[in-house]
Amino acid sequence: MTGITPEAFVLGMSAIGAACTGLAAIGVGIGQGFAAGKAVEGVARQPEAQGDLIKVMVLGMAITETMGIFSLIVSIVLLFANPLVGMLS
């Protein structure tokens, strides 16, 4: 690593870390799609339970979405307000 400064190394690794947290968005999308599909199946089987199923589905999607929001925040911090660069000095 003769040509890489420590700051460049930290910024590069932070970019890779931010990209990895972007994978969490894929998981959130898959999870929410799966939950919505199962809720539709449940309503198709028991239409009288639609209210209960929708409530549980919306609550589950809200909890799932928090992971996506947290990963977005981590990505933004790593890319634009990186606390690790300040530790190098």
Backbone as JSON, one array per atom type, in Angstrom:
{
  "sequence": "MTGITPEAFVLGMSAIGAACTGLAAIGVGIGQGFAAGKAVEGVARQPEAQGDLIKVMVLGMAITETMGIFSLIVSIVLLFANPLVGMLS",
  "N": [[0.84, -1.19, 0.0], [1.8, 1.3, -0.89], [1.15, 3.6, -2.39], [-1.21, 4.6, -1.37], [-2.92, 6.8, 0.65], [-3.68, 7.02, 4.18], [-6.13, 8.35, 4.59], [-7.4, 8.15, 2.08], [-7.69, 5.4, 1.97], [-9.48, 4.91, 4.12], [-11.7, 6.36, 3.21], [-12.27, 4.93, 0.86], [-12.89, 2.37, 1.88], [-15.09, 3.11, 3.37], [-16.87, 3.79, 1.35], [-17.28, 1.28, 0.22], [-18.47, 0.04, 2.42], [-20.8, 1.58, 2.59], [-22.02, 0.81, 0.23], [-22.51, -1.85, 0.82], [-24.39, -1.59, 2.87], [-26.43, -0.78, 1.32], [-27.39, -3.12, 0.33], [-29.17, -3.9, 2.22], [-31.49, -2.65, 1.54], [-32.43, -4.23, -0.51], [-33.13, -6.53, 0.89], [-35.18, -5.47, 2.48], [-37.08, -4.81, 0.54], [-37.67, -7.36, -0.54], [-38.69, -8.62, 1.76], [-40.95, -7.03, 2.36], [-42.47, -7.39, 0.06], [-42.96, -10.13, 0.21], [-44.46, -10.21, 2.58], [-46.73, -8.7, 1.85], [-47.74, -10.3, -0.21], [-48.4, -12.66, 1.18], [-50.37, -11.62, 2.86], [-52.35, -10.98, 1.01], [-52.94, -13.56, 0.11], [-54.0, -14.58, 2.5], [-56.27, -12.97, 2.84], [-57.66, -13.78, 0.62], [-58.28, -16.38, 1.32], [-59.72, -16.11, 3.72], [-61.95, -13.88, 3.71], [-63.37, -12.49, 5.67], [-61.56, -11.91, 7.65], [-60.11, -9.76, 6.88], [-59.64, -7.14, 7.95], [-58.11, -7.59, 10.31], [-55.87, -8.88, 9.21], [-54.81, -6.93, 7.52], [-54.1, -4.94, 9.36], [-52.04, -6.24, 10.85], [-50.24, -6.7, 8.76], [-49.56, -4.1, 7.92], [-48.33, -3.12, 10.25], [-46.15, -4.9, 10.42], [-44.84, -4.23, 8.04], [-44.13, -1.6, 8.58], [-42.3, -1.95, 10.67], [-40.38, -3.43, 9.3], [-39.57, -1.55, 7.42], [-38.15, 0.25, 8.96], [-35.59, -0.83, 9.19], [-34.62, -0.45, 6.61], [-34.58, 2.35, 6.54], [-32.72, 2.9, 8.57], [-30.43, 1.74, 7.42], [-30.12, 3.41, 5.23], [-29.51, 5.81, 6.54], [-27.05, 5.11, 7.73], [-25.53, 4.72, 5.41], [-25.52, 7.33, 4.33], [-24.19, 8.73, 6.36], [-21.67, 7.44, 6.3], [-20.82, 8.17, 3.76], [-20.97, 11.02, 3.56], [-20.61, 12.37, 6.03], [-18.36, 11.35, 7.4], [-17.21, 9.91, 10.29], [-14.89, 8.54, 10.75], [-12.74, 9.58, 9.34], [-11.91, 11.81, 10.75], [-10.65, 10.63, 12.9], [-8.16, 9.95, 12.06], [-6.28, 11.95, 12.32]],
  "CA": [[0.0, 0.0, 0.0], [2.73, 2.43, -0.9], [0.59, 4.79, -3.0], [-2.52, 4.94, -0.81], [-2.86, 7.5, 1.94], [-4.68, 6.47, 5.12], [-7.44, 8.98, 4.38], [-7.98, 7.55, 0.88], [-8.08, 4.04, 2.32], [-10.69, 4.98, 4.94], [-12.81, 6.78, 2.35], [-12.61, 3.81, -0.02], [-13.58, 1.33, 2.67], [-16.41, 3.66, 3.73], [-17.73, 3.66, 0.17], [-17.65, -0.14, 0.13], [-19.42, -0.2, 3.5], [-22.08, 2.2, 2.22], [-22.63, -0.05, -0.79], [-23.0, -3.05, 1.5], [-25.65, -1.28, 3.55], [-27.45, -0.7, 0.28], [-27.98, -4.45, 0.18], [-30.29, -4.01, 3.15], [-32.69, -2.22, 0.82], [-32.92, -5.39, -1.24], [-33.81, -7.36, 1.88], [-36.44, -4.82, 2.87], [-38.03, -4.97, -0.57], [-38.09, -8.76, -0.59], [-39.53, -8.89, 2.93], [-42.25, -6.37, 2.24], [-43.22, -8.06, -1.0], [-43.4, -11.41, 0.74], [-45.54, -9.96, 3.55], [-47.93, -8.28, 1.13], [-48.26, -11.47, -0.91], [-49.05, -13.56, 2.15], [-51.6, -10.98, 3.32], [-53.35, -11.16, -0.05], [-53.36, -14.96, 0.19], [-54.84, -14.74, 3.68], [-57.57, -12.34, 2.58], [-58.36, -14.61, -0.36], [-58.79, -17.57, 2.01], [-60.71, -15.71, 4.73], [-62.26, -12.46, 3.5], [-63.89, -11.84, 6.89], [-60.42, -11.53, 8.51], [-59.33, -8.76, 6.16], [-59.23, -6.04, 8.83], [-57.01, -8.03, 11.17], [-54.69, -9.17, 8.39], [-54.23, -5.67, 7.03], [-53.44, -4.29, 10.51], [-50.79, -6.93, 11.14], [-49.34, -6.5, 7.64], [-49.06, -2.72, 7.96], [-47.4, -3.05, 11.37], [-44.94, -5.61, 10.03], [-44.13, -3.45, 7.02], [-43.53, -0.43, 9.24], [-41.11, -2.42, 11.39], [-39.4, -3.8, 8.28], [-39.07, -0.34, 6.77], [-37.17, 0.92, 9.82], [-34.26, -1.32, 8.84], [-34.23, 0.26, 5.4], [-34.26, 3.73, 6.88], [-31.45, 2.89, 9.31], [-29.33, 1.49, 6.49], [-29.95, 4.65, 4.46], [-28.81, 6.77, 7.4], [-25.66, 4.66, 7.84], [-24.88, 5.0, 4.13], [-25.32, 8.78, 4.21], [-23.13, 9.11, 7.31], [-20.39, 6.94, 5.81], [-20.4, 8.87, 2.55], [-20.9, 12.48, 3.62], [-20.22, 12.88, 7.36], [-17.61, 10.19, 7.89], [-16.5, 10.18, 11.56], [-13.62, 7.82, 10.78], [-11.66, 10.42, 8.77], [-11.44, 12.67, 11.83], [-9.85, 9.85, 13.83], [-6.82, 9.76, 11.51], [-5.35, 13.03, 12.72]],
  "C": [[0.87, 1.24, 0.0], [2.09, 3.69, -1.45], [-0.73, 5.24, -2.41], [-2.33, 5.62, 0.53], [-3.89, 6.87, 2.88], [-6.07, 7.06, 4.92], [-8.14, 8.37, 3.16], [-8.45, 6.13, 1.17], [-9.37, 4.02, 3.13], [-11.88, 5.39, 4.09], [-13.23, 5.67, 1.39], [-13.36, 2.71, 0.7], [-14.96, 1.81, 3.11], [-17.37, 3.56, 2.56], [-18.18, 2.22, -0.01], [-18.67, -0.49, 1.21], [-20.79, 0.39, 3.2], [-22.79, 1.37, 1.16], [-23.2, -1.32, -0.16], [-24.28, -2.78, 2.27], [-26.77, -1.08, 2.56], [-28.11, -2.05, 0.02], [-29.15, -4.65, 1.13], [-31.59, -3.57, 2.48], [-33.28, -3.37, 0.01], [-33.69, -6.31, -0.29], [-35.14, -6.79, 2.32], [-37.49, -5.0, 1.78], [-38.56, -6.39, -0.68], [-39.04, -9.08, 0.57], [-40.9, -8.26, 2.84], [-43.1, -7.0, 1.15], [-43.77, -9.4, -0.54], [-44.57, -11.21, 1.71], [-46.83, -9.55, 2.86], [-48.56, -9.46, 0.39], [-48.99, -12.43, 0.01], [-50.33, -12.95, 2.7], [-52.7, -11.12, 2.28], [-53.86, -12.6, -0.06], [-54.31, -15.18, 1.37], [-56.22, -14.14, 3.49], [-58.36, -13.17, 1.58], [-58.96, -15.86, 0.31], [-59.9, -17.23, 2.99], [-61.01, -14.22, 4.57], [-62.76, -11.75, 4.75], [-62.77, -11.4, 7.83], [-59.57, -10.44, 7.88], [-58.81, -7.64, 7.07], [-58.04, -6.41, 9.7], [-55.73, -8.27, 10.37], [-54.01, -7.9, 7.91], [-53.52, -4.94, 8.16], [-52.08, -4.91, 10.8], [-49.78, -6.7, 10.01], [-48.74, -5.1, 7.67], [-48.06, -2.54, 9.11], [-46.08, -3.73, 11.02], [-44.14, -4.86, 8.98], [-43.48, -2.21, 7.63], [-42.25, -0.83, 9.99], [-40.01, -2.79, 10.4], [-38.78, -2.56, 7.64], [-38.06, 0.4, 7.64], [-35.75, 0.43, 9.53], [-33.75, -0.64, 7.58], [-33.85, 1.7, 5.66], [-32.94, 3.81, 7.64], [-30.28, 2.64, 8.38], [-29.08, 2.69, 5.6], [-29.18, 5.68, 5.26], [-27.34, 6.39, 7.54], [-24.91, 4.95, 6.55], [-24.57, 6.48, 3.99], [-24.21, 9.23, 5.15], [-21.77, 8.66, 6.8], [-19.91, 7.72, 4.6], [-20.15, 10.36, 2.76], [-20.44, 13.06, 4.94], [-19.39, 11.83, 8.07], [-16.85, 10.52, 9.18], [-15.13, 9.51, 11.61], [-12.46, 8.65, 10.25], [-11.08, 11.32, 9.86], [-10.55, 11.93, 12.82], [-8.41, 9.65, 13.32], [-5.83, 10.78, 12.0], [-4.85, 12.86, 14.13]]
}
